[in-house]
């Protein structure tokens, strides 16, 4: 018997979902109430999120959830770094920018002129990504909108604000802004001051598990949910929620949260802020209960998603299972790319960019779609290997196996190649890690589950997991790793 149902609102880069989770002492069961597309919109001023369509999708999803029975509470997670600005009347100023918009190109240099690159890392512990909130704000400096802004709300906080009227900054996601002090976990007054960012813009922090208010009357009326339904702060950075749901039962484990991005790393008790860590571009983002997500962003399934969109425009086959079957049959180690090369970040003709990369680095140019997909998956497996080995070394941790969670864990070939490349057993699943983490934090706030270890035990005992053993072709992977190292030097 299930005790209560919790609604997880989980927005990803390509779709949003409202998922119902029923949590009991020995069961944890998910059903998808509603799924809706997340289609970014290009305007003359840049690439934006269609935040009104997203909010409407959430309302429709909550209405579906209400139809299927009682909802104890609601939690919201999305991707990191992006935000909306509110004016003095509380109105949204313009449309939130997509992190893949190019307006922050070159903004980092302006920030580093005020706070050096090394010092910025020593304070925030954040990996360098050109779209970190701190750089987006530098790109917006002097704009009419930023001038009129009284509040900055990160995406999940904005959506929670529209559901409840409450204002706050959830701390796992705040840790991706580049404005939080990694040691104290609070907004860095020193940074805000030196970067001329009005501290009043940033709301008070709140922690996963904190109450975030109840539904506004018009939200309750539209969805049919009880107006007293609470919204609970969850780990609103999707990756932080996914890490909650890693079914690890041992202290030192590696994880890869694999979706549009691959986030590969470790869970630590304290940040690693060394110069070596900065040079290797590892991040110290915050997890729940004071944990540190020590990881690096890898371009992830974005490469395949973007190839698929290109092929669709070109009238070529786009059925993913068929493409993966072609890739499984394609020749191994024909060509590899560095998935994190800057040219792969923005939307565009990804197959052409991959071919250009291979040609430029003197490798065989993948011809067929299957060859392109094979190149992507081997390149990701190599990047997983690189990130996990470096993380283990920098954090001085003995990794014995890898948990691969998220949508990418459905990709059999990627899981096997990751086991092969890392030389470690891979435990794949759950695919719905983010929604599960969102739901478990709500269930804990309701007193239904215990600490992080207990949550993970519940995941391990209730969710379907698959095991992959390395096939022992280590020498071939070593050679491929050496090849990509020299290719990225020449590219
Ligand atoms: C994954 C993710 C990742 C961030 C990126 C912007 O969805 O949240 O952790 O770096 O999106």
Boltz pocket constraint, residues with backbone or C-beta under 6 A from the ligand:
constraints:
  - pocket:
      binder: B
      contacts: [[A, 13], [A, 78], [A, 79], [A, 80], [A, 81], [A, 99], [A, 237], [A, 238], [A, 239], [A, 259], [A, 260], [A, 261], [A, 263], [A, 297]]
      max_distance: 6.0
